[in-house]
Amino acid sequence: MSPKLSKALRGKRRWIGVSLHHTILTRKDCQSRIDALEQALGVNSIRLYDLQINSMKSSLPHLPDDQEPEHPSTDIQKLNDSKQNVAILCVLHVDYLSVRSTLSSVNSMETYSMVSLTSSGKIRLVRSRLGLTKPKRKK
């Protein structure tokens, strides 16, 4: 068995917190958008870690499924803003600049259904900025 790699020799990575479009409802949907992003940038190093889906319809229980409010009140807007879909992506350090600049661009929500909110070298910091808790480990 080979010796364990030191921290300096292991691959460097960055964590990117993204806001997702409300049409992304499953992990599979999110992964398909990530695959499209990887293909467009020519990288193969983006991994989906944490995913939190908050259905906007659940915050509007008094409306039928196909009807949206024409002039939502400020209370509903605040509720929707706090219930946005978020995810954490892991990106290798060599690909970080191209991924982050693409996800920070003006049209990234229309093109890839996600937009960058925050990033760090520590996943703990990204989770705290997005208001996520550490998921339970599966044994």
C-alpha positions in Angstrom: 0.0 0.0 0.0 1.3 3.4 -0.9 1.9 6.0 1.8 -0.7 8.6 2.5 -0.3 11.9 0.5 0.6 14.9 2.6 -1.8 17.8 2.6 0.4 19.8 0.3 0.3 17.1 -2.4 -3.4 16.5 -2.3 -5.6 18.3 -4.9 -6.7 21.7 -3.9 -10.5 22.5 -4.1 -12.9 25.4 -3.7 -16.5 25.3 -2.6 -19.1 27.4 -4.4 -22.5 28.1 -3.0 -25.1 28.6 -5.7 -28.8 29.7 -5.9 -30.8 27.4 -8.1 -33.7 28.2 -10.4 -37.1 27.2 -8.9 -37.6 24.6 -11.7 -34.8 22.4 -10.3 -36.7 20.0 -8.0 -34.4 17.0 -7.7 -30.7 16.1 -7.4 -30.9 14.6 -10.9 -32.1 17.9 -12.3 -29.3 19.8 -10.6 -26.7 17.2 -11.8 -27.9 17.6 -15.4 -27.3 21.4 -15.2 -23.9 20.8 -13.8 -23.1 18.4 -16.6 -24.1 21.1 -19.1 -21.8 23.6 -17.4 -18.9 21.1 -17.4 -19.4 20.4 -21.1 -19.5 24.1 -21.9 -16.4 24.9 -19.9 -14.5 21.8 -20.9 -13.9 20.7 -17.3 -14.8 17.5 -15.5 -14.2 18.5 -11.9 -17.5 19.9 -10.6 -19.2 17.8 -7.9 -22.5 18.4 -6.3 -22.2 18.2 -2.5 -25.1 19.7 -0.6 -28.5 20.4 -2.1 -31.5 22.1 -0.4 -34.7 22.3 -2.3 -37.5 24.5 -1.0 -40.6 24.4 -3.1 -42.1 27.9 -3.8 -45.6 26.4 -4.1 -45.4 25.2 -0.5 -45.1 28.8 0.6 -48.3 29.7 -1.3 -50.8 27.1 0.0 -53.9 29.1 -0.7 -53.3 29.2 -4.5 -54.0 26.4 -7.0 -50.9 24.7 -8.4 -51.0 26.4 -11.8 -51.7 29.9 -10.5 -49.2 32.4 -9.3 -50.1 35.7 -7.5 -50.2 38.8 -9.8 -49.1 41.2 -7.1 -47.6 39.2 -4.2 -47.5 40.9 -0.8 -44.2 41.8 0.8 -44.7 39.0 3.4 -44.8 36.4 0.6 -41.8 37.9 -1.2 -39.8 37.8 2.0 -40.9 34.1 2.5 -39.9 33.2 -1.0 -36.6 34.9 -0.7 -35.7 33.0 2.4 -36.8 29.7 0.8 -34.6 29.7 -2.2 -33.1 26.5 -3.6 -29.4 26.3 -2.8 -26.5 23.9 -3.5 -22.8 23.6 -2.8 -20.5 22.6 -5.6 -16.9 21.3 -5.2 -14.5 22.5 -7.9 -10.8 21.8 -8.3 -8.6 24.8 -7.8 -7.3 24.9 -11.3 -10.9 25.2 -12.7 -12.2 27.5 -10.0 -11.8 30.9 -11.8 -13.5 29.8 -15.0 -16.4 28.1 -13.1 -16.9 31.1 -10.7 -16.8 33.7 -13.5 -19.3 31.8 -15.5 -21.7 31.3 -12.6 -21.3 35.0 -11.6 -22.2 36.3 -15.1 -25.4 38.1 -15.7 -27.0 35.4 -17.8 -25.9 32.3 -15.8 -29.4 31.8 -14.3 -31.0 31.7 -17.8 -28.2 29.5 -19.2 -27.4 27.1 -16.4 -30.3 27.6 -14.0 -27.9 28.6 -11.2 -26.0 31.7 -10.0 -23.0 31.9 -7.6 -23.7 33.4 -4.2 -20.5 32.7 -2.3 -17.3 30.7 -2.3 -14.5 29.6 0.0 -11.8 27.1 0.5 -13.7 25.7 3.5 -17.1 24.0 3.1 -18.0 25.0 6.7 -17.9 28.7 5.7 -20.1 28.2 2.6 -22.6 26.2 4.6 -22.9 28.9 7.3 -23.2 31.7 4.7 -26.1 29.8 3.0 -27.7 28.8 6.3 -27.3 25.1 5.8 -26.5 22.5 8.4 -24.1 19.7 8.0 -26.0 16.6 6.8 -26.0 13.4 8.9 -23.4 10.8 7.9 -24.9 7.6 6.5 -23.4 4.5 8.2 
